[in-house]
Amino acid sequence: MIKSTRPCLWLLALLPALLSADVYRWTDPQGRRHYADHGNEHAKVISINPGTAYYRVEKVFDGDTILLSDGQKVRFLGINTPEVAGRNKSAEAGGEQAKAWLKQKVERRKVFLQGDVEKQDKYQRTLAYVFTEDKEHINLELVKRGLATVNIYPPNLKYLDTLLAAQRSAEQAKLGIWGEKAYAPLAVELLDETNYHGWKRLTGRIRAVKKTAKHSYLQFTDEVSISVEPLSAGLFPPLETYVGKDVEVRGGWVKRSKQRFTVEARHPADIALN
């Protein structure tokens, strides 16, 4: 039996023998951390691998959020999957399919994480690209199958080009959500209080640019516009170049204030010229 409250020494000494073994970790009532090659009711499994930390997936919440064996709640970077039914939220088309695929792929199996610039979101979830033991990129696979859309949050752009290429292929093949009527493009003239909820693809012609102290806006109409935050503005070409162009904006959620609607664009890839 291996047991110690000084993990660094024994992990280094025994690393060659533990490359494929499960190691258990727990904290006793005095706050001391213990490691062993067997568990108890309070122990969590960790994995020892040279240069890479592997974790067992304990639970799949939905298509882009999982719980690891060490208690980390992980939100997949660069993608978004439709909602599954839950407290105060309704199921969206494709949500259960994404969750079912992810459960089959990773639940009770080991994964490793790659981070980007931001390590956590505002909900204290770990932000990561998730890979299986055979180096399959799960974020990318969800996009390839049309189970997820690319969700861009600068400065986290490590796999952006790869994800966007996969999304174009899935969209052209009408895989997953790209074949769902719920995600078909919606002309801005048809947007109203009954249909603005959820992830949208809005189409229309940009009529003007409006700038305030906090945001810049590409205006389809007086009631519908695309907002660009100052932190993202430097990624875009001059906004005036969009005026008079027919575009599709995607990747955000429409916000409503009285009879005005805005959808946020965080990266030029959120706006496609038609």
RAUR-V808002 format. One record per pair of residues at least 24 apart in sequence whose C-alpha atoms are under 7 Angstrom apart, sorted by the first residue. I is the first residue (numbers start at 1). J is the second residue. Records with the same first field share a line. If there is no record, write none. Layout:
BEGIN
I=J ; J
END
This chain:
BEGIN
1=36 ; 37
2=36 ; 37
3=34 ; 35 ; 36
4=34 ; 35
5=32 ; 33 ; 34 ; 35
7=35
18=48
19=48 ; 49
21=47
22=46 ; 47
23=47
44=69 ; 70
45=69 ; 70
46=70
52=112
53=112
54=110 ; 111 ; 112
55=110 ; 111 ; 112
56=108 ; 109 ; 110 ; 111
57=106 ; 107 ; 108 ; 109 ; 110
58=107 ; 108
59=107
60=103 ; 107
62=99
63=95 ; 98 ; 99 ; 102
72=126
73=125 ; 126
74=125 ; 126 ; 127 ; 128
75=125 ; 126 ; 127 ; 128
76=127 ; 128 ; 129 ; 130 ; 139
77=127 ; 128 ; 129
78=150 ; 151 ; 152
79=139 ; 148 ; 149 ; 150 ; 151
80=148 ; 149 ; 150 ; 151
81=147 ; 148 ; 149
93=182
94=147 ; 177
98=147
116=156 ; 158
117=155 ; 156
118=156
143=167
144=170
145=170 ; 175 ; 176
146=170 ; 175 ; 176 ; 177 ; 178
147=176 ; 177
150=251
151=251
152=266 ; 267
153=266
154=266
188=224
196=254
197=254
198=253
199=251 ; 252 ; 253
200=250 ; 252 ; 253
201=248 ; 249 ; 250
202=248 ; 249 ; 250
203=247 ; 248 ; 249
204=246 ; 247 ; 248
205=244 ; 245 ; 246 ; 247
206=242 ; 243 ; 244 ; 245 ; 246
207=243 ; 244
208=243
209=239 ; 240
223=259 ; 260 ; 261
224=260 ; 261 ; 262
225=261 ; 262 ; 263
226=262 ; 263 ; 264 ; 265
227=262 ; 263 ; 264 ; 265
228=264 ; 265 ; 266
232=266 ; 267
235=267 ; 268
236=267 ; 268
246=273 ; 274
247=271 ; 272 ; 273 ; 274
248=272 ; 273 ; 274
END
